[in-house]
Amino acid sequence: MTVAQHIAIAGQGPGVDFADVSLTLGRTAILDHVTFKVRPGTVHALVGPNGGGKSSLIKTLLGQMPHQGQLTLEWAGAPGVIGYVPQALEFDRGLPMTVDDFMAAMCQRRPAFLGLSRHYAGAIGDALERVGMQDKRKRRMGALSGGERQRVLLAQGLIPAPQLLVLDEPMSALDEAGIQVFERLLFAWRQAGITVLWIEHDLEAVKRLADHVTGLSRRVLFDEPAATALTPERLLSLFSAHPRAADVDSGSAT
């Protein structure tokens, strides 16, 4: 069964309910009573300034950071799979790790040095095909461009087929061809009813591709359909704010 077929039968994604979610690190308030809902099966974008708490909110959803308030996943049936695509991949570029090695390490229980297991080989091949990286499976990860590495990260987010997919600035390193790949994936996820929570700085892409947008700068400044949310006045108020940034896991609380 191909990744596309897996996606087609993945089932309806969950709703996500953030209710008065707050996060304080030391003396710095990162999130301040954040309240909004992500509707099932929609593409929901988070936008806001650096240091505004977007990545920290994602980490609370993934169970990586403590928080106050309520965060609820509203599954239609039994809890499903959550996929995550990080903003960037930090690793020693001198490592002799091929694309196949990376996918094996991320997607299967069998140790990567034993190679791809038969159980995952087909799905991994299909995922790399969907992001246009099938012909670079034997290339070292360190020899890939930033955009190519980002495509590999998108591929690992497809295995196993998720019902909720969390994306942290997936377009940041992509070239034009990679952006087209991402947009096709986004369309397929929406068609399959997968819930997508998407951090993005490209506001034109958000307006064109998202269903709903939440503006976040420590607190929610707006929460509306994408077609009406990104007015000049709202964006001015959102990006003229200067929230205090705090280091979180050696990165900024974006």
Phi, psi and omega in degrees: 000132183280166176301320179300319178292322176300316180298319183297331182255009185296331178094168183297134176287165183277162162277156178233127184241110173265120184233107179054044180281123179233151179214127177234129177244115186064239178256008185257124175278114180270317178231136186234094176051055181283123181225119171192167180236144172255121181285146181302139173072017180247164172261110186245119183263144171249124179233157179159174183287160171300138184084003183276354175102007184297308181293326177295321178296319177299318181293328175293321179297323181276002178077020184263349182221145177287154180204165170254159182095188184244135176230115189235131171263122186255086181281145177289328178224228177292147178305140183252206186262136174253123175258152182220130175241110182287167182292323183207164179245116179261122180197166178284112184291349177277351180295139179279055183256118178276171176302316177300318179300315181297314181296322178296317181295325185274332194247350183227158180280332179296138179305138185299328183292347176272359179087182181288134175282153179299328182297324185254348187303315181296314181296320179294317177299317179295319180296317178293327176296319182294333180258009176075028182242013182299323184278002181239024183296331183265002177285147174291141178302323181292343180268354181280155172287167178301320179294322178293320177297323179294324176296321177296321177298320176298320180297317181293335177290347180272353187233124348292166184301120184272155168262334174236126182238124182252123186239123179254095180050058184292341183269356192298326183250003187279142170276183186300318179296320178294323177297320178296321176300313181299317181296323176295319178298316181299319177297317180295320179297318179296315180299327182276355180081018177282136176278128182238123172251119199230113171277130183208140175264340181281097187289331176295318177295320178300312182299325183277327192248336184273156173273322186216151183226135171244125175268123187234124170219079189070320175231165180285123178261333171200159183205096190211168172303147184300328184295335184240351190284322193269060176282155178304322181295316180294317181294324177297316180292326182289313188266355173274348175288149180232077180294147177289126180273150176226146178287129178230115181051045178068014176227166181282153180278072185276000000 
